[in-house]
Amino acid sequence: MADFGCLDTDIPFDVLSRLQTKDLLGLKCVSRGWKDLISDRSFIQAQSQKKEPLSGFFFQQRHRYCPDDIKTITYFPVERNRLQQDVFAFLPQDVVVLASCNGLVCCRSCYPFEDPAIYVCNPVNSEWWKLDWKEPGKESFIALAFNPFQDISVNLTNFKVVRPRQFETEQEEAYFSFEIYASRTRNWKLSKEVCWCDNSLSKNEGIFSGGILHWLTDGDQILTFNVENELALLISTPLPAGEFNSRPHACIGESEGQLYYVLISEEGLHVWVLEDYFDSTWSLKYSKTLAQIEKEHSDIMINLYNRVMLWQRIDDRPWMDPLAFKDGVLVVRISNTIYLYHVDTSKMEEVGETSKFGAMSWVSPIVLPYTMSLVPLGRQLGSP
C-alpha cells in the first residue's frame, strides 16, 4: 500500500474516496503514494460526490460606527471547542469573509481598500483565485455558488460569484440587479434579471441551497436567485414581524439541500423548512418556548423571557440573536456569549465570550458555516 505504482489502485481508490476530508488530510502523510493518490484530481472528483459533514463556523465581528473592517477571523469547529485565528494567513492580504459554499470561501479586501480584490479560496489546501473588483464596496452582499456534484472535473473547478446590487428609480421604486462572475469564463457579466424589492439585505447572508442563492432582507421577505436560470424571486417568511410584541430576530440556513428559517422571539425558538418556493409554503420543524429552553439550560439562562422583552426597550441589540444555521446546528449569541445549539437534541455548548473573537462589536457579526473539501483551485491562479 505504500507504493501505488506497483499495485492496482482500484481498491485503495475506491476505499479512500469514501472517507471524509478531515480523515484524508492525515492519510496524505502515510506515504508518497497515498499523497499522490489523494491529491489527484480524478480522486478528488470522486471523493467530492459524497456529502461532507459540517466542520465548523467562521466568525468575524464588525464595527458599528468605525468604517474600518475588523481583520480578525475566528474559526471554531463543532466537535472541539478550539478557536483558530490564522486560517486565512495564506492569502496575500487581510480579508472579510463573505460566503462559504461546499468547502470554498469567498472573501473581500479589508476596508480601507489599497488593492481591492475578491478571493475565492480553499483553506484546506491554501489555494486561491483572485477576481477583479472594479467597483469595491464595504457593504457587499456577495454570494458564492459551487456544487461539488456538478462543478468539479478533471480539468477545472467551476464556481460562480454573484453580487446583488440595489438601485432606485426616479419614482423611488427599488430593485435588485445581479452581477455574475464565472470561473469558466473568468469574466463578470450583468444578468438581464431584476427583482423589485423595497427591503434591504440583512446579515450578509447568501445561502446556496438546491442551486439557488438566498438573502435575508430586513422585511418579511427572502430574496432568491437561481444561478443556472438567472431568475429571481421573493419569498415570504413564515410569519410577519408585526405579529410579535417585540422585534423578532432571524437567520436563514441550509440542511440536506433545503432552506431553513430560524426565528427567536418572545414566543420562543422556531425553525421552519421551505417546502414550496412559488407559494412560500413553510413547514414548522422545531418549536420551543423560552420557558422550556430556560428549564433545560437553567445553568446558563435565568429569567429568559423578561430579558428578551426588556432588552429591546433599552438597546436595539437583542438578548438572543440567531447568527447562522447549518445541518441542525444553530450559532446563537446570548448576551455577550456565543453558543452552539443542536436543534435535534437541544444540547447547548458554549463557544466563548465575544471578547475572545477580536475587537468588541455591537452589531451582528458575520458568521458562516464551513465544510471541508479537497477541491483544487489551482495555486498558479492565485499568484500576484
C-alpha positions in Angstrom: 0.0 0.0 0.0 3.0 2.3 0.4 3.7 2.3 -3.4 0.7 2.5 -5.5 2.9 2.4 -8.6 3.4 -1.3 -8.1 -0.3 -2.1 -7.3 -3.7 -2.0 -8.8 -5.0 1.3 -7.5 -8.7 0.5 -8.0 -9.2 -0.9 -4.5 -7.4 1.9 -2.5 -9.0 4.5 -4.8 -12.5 3.1 -4.0 -11.9 2.7 -0.3 -10.2 6.1 0.3 -12.7 8.0 -1.8 -15.4 7.0 0.7 -13.7 8.8 3.6 -14.3 12.3 4.8 -11.9 15.1 4.0 -10.6 15.5 7.6 -9.5 11.8 7.6 -7.8 12.1 4.2 -5.7 15.0 5.4 -4.0 12.8 7.9 -3.6 9.9 5.5 -1.7 12.0 3.0 1.2 11.8 5.4 1.4 8.0 5.2 3.5 7.8 2.1 4.2 9.5 -1.2 1.9 7.1 -3.0 -1.0 7.9 -0.7 -0.4 11.6 -1.0 -0.2 11.4 -4.8 -3.5 9.5 -5.0 -5.4 11.8 -2.6 -4.1 14.8 -4.5 -5.1 13.5 -7.9 -8.0 15.4 -9.5 -9.8 12.2 -10.5 -9.7 11.1 -6.9 -10.9 14.4 -5.6 -13.7 14.4 -8.2 -14.9 11.0 -7.0 -14.5 11.8 -3.3 -16.4 15.1 -3.7 -19.5 13.2 -4.7 -20.3 12.4 -1.1 -21.8 14.8 1.4 -19.3 16.3 3.8 -20.4 16.9 7.4 -20.4 20.4 9.0 -16.9 21.2 10.1 -17.4 24.5 12.0 -18.1 28.2 11.6 -16.1 31.3 10.7 -16.8 34.3 12.9 -15.8 37.9 12.1 -17.0 40.9 14.1 -17.9 44.3 12.6 -17.6 47.8 13.9 -20.9 49.7 14.4 -19.6 53.2 13.8 -16.0 53.0 12.7 -15.8 52.4 8.9 -12.7 50.3 9.1 -13.1 46.5 9.0 -12.1 44.2 11.9 -9.4 42.0 10.5 -9.7 39.1 13.0 -11.4 36.0 11.6 -12.0 33.2 14.1 -12.8 29.6 13.2 -14.4 27.2 15.7 -15.1 23.6 14.9 -18.3 21.9 16.0 -16.5 18.9 17.6 -13.8 20.6 19.6 -14.0 23.9 21.4 -10.8 25.3 20.0 -10.6 28.8 18.5 -8.3 29.4 15.5 -7.5 32.8 14.1 -4.9 32.1 11.4 -6.9 30.1 8.9 -6.6 32.7 6.1 -3.0 33.6 6.7 -2.1 32.1 3.3 -3.9 35.0 1.5 -1.9 38.0 0.3 -3.9 40.5 2.4 -6.3 40.7 5.3 -9.9 39.9 4.2 -13.5 40.0 5.3 -15.3 36.7 4.8 -18.5 37.0 2.7 -19.7 33.5 1.8 -18.9 29.8 2.3 -20.1 27.1 0.0 -19.2 23.4 0.0 -15.6 23.8 1.0 -14.9 27.1 -0.8 -14.9 30.5 0.9 -15.4 33.9 -0.7 -13.6 36.9 0.8 -13.0 40.6 0.0 -10.2 43.0 0.8 -10.5 44.8 4.2 -11.5 48.5 4.2 -9.9 50.9 3.8 -9.0 49.5 0.3 -5.5 49.6 -1.0 -5.7 46.8 -3.6 -9.4 45.9 -3.7 -10.0 42.3 -4.7 -12.3 39.4 -4.2 -10.9 36.0 -3.4 -12.3 32.5 -3.7 -10.2 30.1 -1.7 -9.9 26.7 -0.2 -8.5 26.9 3.4 -7.7 23.1 3.3 -5.1 23.3 0.5 -4.4 27.1 0.8 -5.3 27.6 -2.9 -7.0 30.8 -4.0 -8.4 32.6 -7.0 -8.3 36.4 -7.3 -11.1 38.2 -9.0 -11.0 41.8 -10.3 -13.3 44.1 -8.3 -13.8 47.3 -10.3 -16.4 48.8 -8.0 -15.5 47.9 -4.5 -18.0 48.5 -1.7 -17.8 47.8 2.0 -21.4 46.6 2.3 -21.2 44.0 -0.4 -23.7 41.0 -0.1 -21.6 38.9 -2.4 -22.5 35.2 -2.5 -20.8 32.0 -3.8 -22.3 29.2 -5.8 -20.4 25.9 -6.0 -21.9 22.4 -6.4 -19.2 19.7 -6.0 -21.5 17.1 -7.5 -21.5 19.1 -10.8 -18.9 21.8 -10.8 -15.6 19.8 -10.5 -14.0 17.9 -13.3 -10.5 16.5 -14.0 -9.7 19.8 -15.7 -11.4 22.7 -13.9 -13.3 23.7 -10.8 -16.3 25.7 -11.7 -17.9 28.3 -9.4 -19.9 31.5 -9.7 -19.8 34.6 -7.6 -23.0 36.7 -7.5 -23.2 40.3 -6.4 -26.7 41.7 -5.9 -27.0 45.4 -6.0 -29.9 47.6 -5.1 -30.9 50.7 -7.1 -33.7 53.2 -7.1 -35.7 54.6 -10.0 -36.7 58.2 -10.3 -40.1 57.2 -8.9 -38.3 55.9 -5.8 -39.0 52.3 -6.6 -36.2 49.9 -5.5 -35.0 46.9 -7.4 -32.0 44.4 -7.3 -29.8 43.6 -10.2 -27.3 40.8 -10.3 -23.6 40.7 -11.4 -22.2 37.3 -12.0 -18.6 36.1 -12.2 -18.0 32.6 -13.7 -14.7 30.9 -13.2 -15.2 29.1 -16.6 -15.0 32.4 -18.5 -13.1 34.5 -15.8 -15.3 37.4 -16.5 -18.1 39.4 -14.9 -21.5 39.9 -16.6 -24.7 41.7 -15.7 -27.7 39.4 -15.7 -30.8 40.6 -17.5 -32.9 39.7 -14.5 -34.1 42.3 -12.0 -36.1 41.9 -8.8 -38.3 44.7 -7.5 -37.9 45.0 -3.7 -38.1 47.9 -1.3 -36.4 46.0 1.6 -32.6 46.0 2.2 -30.5 42.9 2.6 -29.7 41.8 6.1 -26.9 39.9 8.0 -24.7 39.5 4.9 -26.1 36.0 4.2 -26.0 34.4 0.7 -27.1 30.8 1.4 -26.7 28.4 -1.5 -29.2 25.6 -1.5 -30.6 23.5 -4.3 -28.9 25.6 -7.0 -30.5 28.8 -5.6 -28.9 31.7 -3.6 -30.9 33.2 -0.8 -30.5 36.5 1.0 -32.5 37.5 4.1 -34.0 41.0 4.0 -34.9 43.4 6.8 -38.6 43.0 5.8 -40.7 39.9 5.7 -39.1 38.5 2.6 -36.2 36.5 1.3 -34.5 37.4 -2.0 -33.7 34.3 -4.2 -31.7 33.9 -7.4 -31.5 30.8 -9.4 -27.8 30.7 -10.6 -28.4 28.5 -13.6 -31.5 30.1 -15.0 -30.8 33.6 -13.7 -34.3 34.0 -12.3 -35.0 36.0 -9.1 -38.0 35.5 -6.8 -39.1 37.0 -3.5 -40.3 34.5 -0.8 -42.4 35.5 2.2 -41.1 34.5 5.6 -43.2 32.1 7.7 -44.5 34.8 10.0 -44.6 38.6 9.6 -42.6 40.5 12.3 -45.7 42.6 13.1 -47.4 39.6 14.8 -45.0 39.9 17.8 -45.0 42.3 20.7 -41.2 42.6 20.5 -39.0 42.7 17.4 -38.1 39.1 16.5 -34.7 38.2 15.1 -34.0 35.6 12.4 -31.4 33.9 10.2 -31.5 31.5 7.3 -29.5 28.4 6.7 -29.3 25.1 4.8 -29.6 21.4 5.5 -30.0 18.5 3.1 -30.4 20.8 0.2 -33.3 22.7 1.7 -33.7 26.3 3.0 -34.3 26.8 6.7 -35.6 29.9 8.6 -34.8 30.3 12.3 -36.7 32.8 14.4 -36.3 33.9 18.0 -39.0 35.9 19.6 -40.9 36.2 22.9 -42.8 33.1 21.7 -39.5 31.1 21.7 -37.3 29.4 19.2 -38.9 28.2 15.9 -37.3 26.5 12.9 -39.1 26.2 9.6 -38.1 24.4 6.3 -39.2 25.8 2.9 -41.4 23.3 1.1 -42.5 25.3 -2.0 -40.9 28.4 -3.4 -43.7 29.7 -5.5 -46.3 29.5 -2.8 -43.9 30.4 0.0 -45.0 27.3 1.9 -43.1 26.6 5.1 -43.2 23.6 7.4 -42.5 24.0 11.1 -39.8 21.5 12.1 -38.9 22.6 15.6 -40.5 24.8 18.3 -39.7 25.5 21.9 -40.8 28.3 24.2 -38.4 30.4 26.1 -39.6 28.8 29.3 -38.7 25.3 28.0 -35.3 26.4 26.9 -34.6 28.1 30.2 -35.7 24.9 32.1 -33.4 22.7 30.0 -30.4 25.1 30.4 -31.0 26.7 33.8 -27.2 26.9 34.4 -27.0 29.3 31.5 -30.3 31.1 31.4 -32.2 32.9 34.1 -35.4 34.9 33.7 -35.1 34.5 29.9 -38.5 35.8 28.8 -38.1 39.1 30.7 -34.6 39.6 29.5 -35.7 39.1 25.9 -38.6 41.5 26.3 -36.8 44.2 28.4 -33.6 44.3 26.5 -35.2 45.6 23.3 -36.6 48.6 25.2 -33.1 49.7 26.2 -30.9 48.5 23.3 -31.5 47.6 19.7 -29.2 44.6 20.0 -31.3 41.6 21.0 -30.6 39.5 24.1 -30.7 36.4 22.0 -29.6 36.6 18.3 -29.6 33.6 15.9 -26.5 34.1 13.7 -26.1 31.1 11.5 -27.7 27.7 10.9 -26.4 24.6 9.2 -27.3 20.9 9.4 -29.2 21.2 12.6 -26.6 23.4 14.4 -27.5 26.9 15.3 -25.0 29.6 16.3 -26.7 31.9 18.7 -25.4 34.9 20.8 -27.0 35.2 24.2 -25.9 38.4 25.8 -22.1 38.5 25.3 -21.5 34.8 24.8 -21.6 32.6 21.7 -23.2 29.2 21.9 -23.8 26.2 19.6 -27.3 24.9 19.9 -28.0 21.4 18.5 -31.7 21.6 17.5 -32.4 17.8 17.3 -31.0 17.1 20.8 -31.4 20.6 22.5 -27.8 20.3 23.5 -26.1 23.7 24.1 -22.3 24.2 24.1 -20.5 27.4 25.0 -18.0 28.6 22.3 -16.8 31.7 24.2 -17.4 35.3 25.1 -17.4 37.7 22.2 -14.3 39.3 23.6 -12.4 36.2 22.5 -13.2 36.8 18.9 -11.2 40.1 18.5 -12.5 43.6 18.8 -15.8 44.1 20.6 -18.7 45.0 18.4 -22.4 45.9 19.0 -23.6 44.9 15.6 -24.4 41.4 14.2 -21.1 39.7 13.2 -20.5 37.7 10.0 -21.0 34.0 10.8 -20.5 31.4 8.1 -20.9 27.6 8.3 -17.9 25.7 6.8 -17.4 22.1 5.5 -14.0 20.8 4.5 -13.1 19.9 0.9 -10.1 18.8 -1.1 -11.4 20.8 -4.2 -8.4 22.3 -6.0 -8.5 25.9 -7.4 -5.1 26.0 -9.0 -2.3 27.7 -6.9 -1.0 29.4 -10.0 -4.3 31.2 -10.4 -3.7 32.9 -7.1 -0.3 34.2 -7.9 0.0 38.0 -7.7 
